[in-house]
């Protein structure tokens, strides 16, 4: 088992990546970004990933060449196969992404939904971390606010994968159409108006799941003081501790823990 893994988080606008020390749950160097190709087809994204993995591997203190790579995608991922594609090309749907990227990159790649990656990272190393570095006991709901809304449910440190709570219908529309960071910008909402949207959404999630903790992540969290204090919930709500590195750290952790691919 290797301790250092490359973690990559493919977003609609940028691809974030870093070498991660999976024991510490921290990047070993800078967290970098490159633009996501447009269209974000599997072939175009794989080319970018290949180039950045090559570049990282040539750096001093690169991970072992046989250490697997973790990739987070905005897609439902069932046993390595994408079952949806949000804000990336539809050509991902039905693709065995793990196998495809393993072929293209020439090293073992393990794939995970982006919010699941962020959730795992927050639960084990970030805002959902309990005493002695363990995940908080109980039910932790991690919600990421970006181009869409991502969600992860972690129960006693274990992930319930592929929850798509951004697509939960609220007042006749998908929650992410009403309350994502992109929706705030698109609709020109000020912070109090945006906080009202989140209040409606998160109070519904609170009613459905009775979580012990809600962690809110996504790039918008640099401004968390503008909207989190306005929420009135019975559950503690905290900003993500790992900021925009959560996806990368969770992807690397997923690679560290995953079994070697078959075949
Ligand atoms: C997708 C999820 C993804 C989330 C955040 C949603 O639109 O359906 O799979 O985790 O966006 O990127």
Boltz pocket constraint, residues with backbone or C-beta under 6 A from the ligand:
constraints:
  - pocket:
      binder: B
      contacts: [[A, 73], [A, 74], [A, 75], [A, 76], [A, 84], [A, 86], [A, 113], [A, 114], [A, 115], [A, 116], [A, 144], [A, 146], [A, 147], [A, 148], [A, 149], [A, 150], [A, 151], [A, 164], [A, 166], [A, 176]]
      max_distance: 6.0
